[in-house]
Amino acid sequence: MVWNSDSFKIPGSDGINFGLIKEFWVDLKDDFIRFMSEFHRNEKLSRGINNTFIDLIPKVESPRLLANFRMISMVGIIYKVLSKVLSNKLKKVI
């Protein structure tokens, strides 16, 4: 999942993008595996893991209307990885 993702997309609410994860995978791998194992064992998310920030990106030079903005949601990277893993598992079942 991490390797197929765009490295330079906008970072999530935690300020991390997939490029950083790829660069430091050797150091972060154990933490990701521990999180995923804990999620599967407990069947619940850690508090606040899915917090999301909404940001408005202007589409034009001087935006005046809400329609002049593109809305993006910034979700933490570990939640993105978890949701992608779960959706890939669901695809196999469905």
VENCOR-V977402 format. One record per backbone hydrogen bond with DSSP energy under -0.5 kcal/mol. CO is the residue of the C=O (numbers start at 0). NH is the residue of the N-H. If there is no record, write none. Layout:
co->CO nh->NH
co->CO nh->NH
This chain:
co->0 nh->4
co->1 nh->4
co->5 nh->8
co->6 nh->18
co->11 nh->14
co->15 nh->11
co->16 nh->19
co->16 nh->20
co->17 nh->21
co->18 nh->22
co->19 nh->23
co->21 nh->24
co->23 nh->26
co->23 nh->27
co->24 nh->28
co->27 nh->31
co->28 nh->32
co->29 nh->33
co->30 nh->34
co->31 nh->35
co->32 nh->36
co->33 nh->37
co->34 nh->38
co->35 nh->39
co->36 nh->40
co->37 nh->41
co->38 nh->42
co->45 nh->48
co->47 nh->50
co->50 nh->75
co->52 nh->73
co->54 nh->56
co->54 nh->71
co->55 nh->57
co->56 nh->69
co->59 nh->62
co->64 nh->67
co->65 nh->68
co->67 nh->58
co->67 nh->59
co->68 nh->70
co->69 nh->56
co->71 nh->54
co->71 nh->73
co->72 nh->74
co->73 nh->52
co->75 nh->79
co->76 nh->80
co->77 nh->81
co->78 nh->82
co->79 nh->83
co->80 nh->84
co->81 nh->85
co->82 nh->86
co->83 nh->87
co->84 nh->88
co->85 nh->89
co->86 nh->90
co->87 nh->91
co->88 nh->92
co->89 nh->93
